[in-house]
Amino acid sequence: MNYNFISLQKNTWKRLVKISESSNIGNAYLFSGPIGSGKEGIALMFAQLLNCVSSKTEICFQCDSCIRFKSLQHEKLKIIVPLPAPKTNKDDYNSFITDEYIDAIHQKSLDPFYKIMIPKSNRILIQTIRHIKKTIYLNQNNIGRSIVVIFDSELLCEGQGESGNALLKILEEPPENTTIILVSDHKNMLFQTIISRCQSIEIPPLSDEYILKWFMKRKSENAEFLASICRGNMHKAKSLSIQPVTTII
């Protein structure tokens, strides 16, 4: 990920830079907006900025911290995604970290628009939140800022909502020097008690111009038509790019 990606959401990024520069970093943010607008990538870049050793206003991509963020393997970063429900009542979070999960994180590091979708995953597991609760208060130091990024965060509230309620307790008493970033396509599915504890970052759809350029770069047939029906949704653009034009029309 680089500044070419950041430039797609200039106004949002300017706001995030001001937050970083002010050193008044919130405990929790909710990045919401339309599907395929790059919310997840922007959240990860914000986490990288907050841990960049060289600057509070511009990611250097060269310091030790930025280099580790490139592969999304930074010790200050925890990425939470929906995972398959356990077959037994296991409480060991590490047992959920499969090769499929590791590969998905790698793909995300290469493409900010890559959507992590592990089969049979329809909620944020309570085991994941329990693991965060155990580890987030450990190894606290003044170097960098601990960031927890939760993709598809509306799935915290699936079923009985036990994961959402468990996270709420963390949001009420967060550890120092820690920020939790929820990312959601469906903000209205989150508990209001969670929303009220987060600072809102609304992210607009990508521009039609960018989507059109993306299709043209790939020499797609009927690029203008395809861009017009994507409405700023990069996930839809990717899907349409691999379908025959005749099936779309």
Secondary structure, 3 states (H helix, E strand, C coil): CCHHHHHHHHHHHHHHHHHHHHCCCCCEEEEECCCCCCHHHHHHHHHHHHHCCCCCCCCCCCCHHHHHHHCCCCCCEEEECCCCCCCCCCCCHHHHCCHHHHHHHHHHHHCCCCCCCCCCCCCCCHHHHHHHHHHCCCCCCCCCCEEEEECCHHHHHCCCCHHHHHHHHHHHCCCCCEEEEEEECCHHHCCHHHHCCCEEEECCCCCHHHHHHHHHHCCCCCHHHHHHHHCCCHHHHHHHHCCCHHHHC
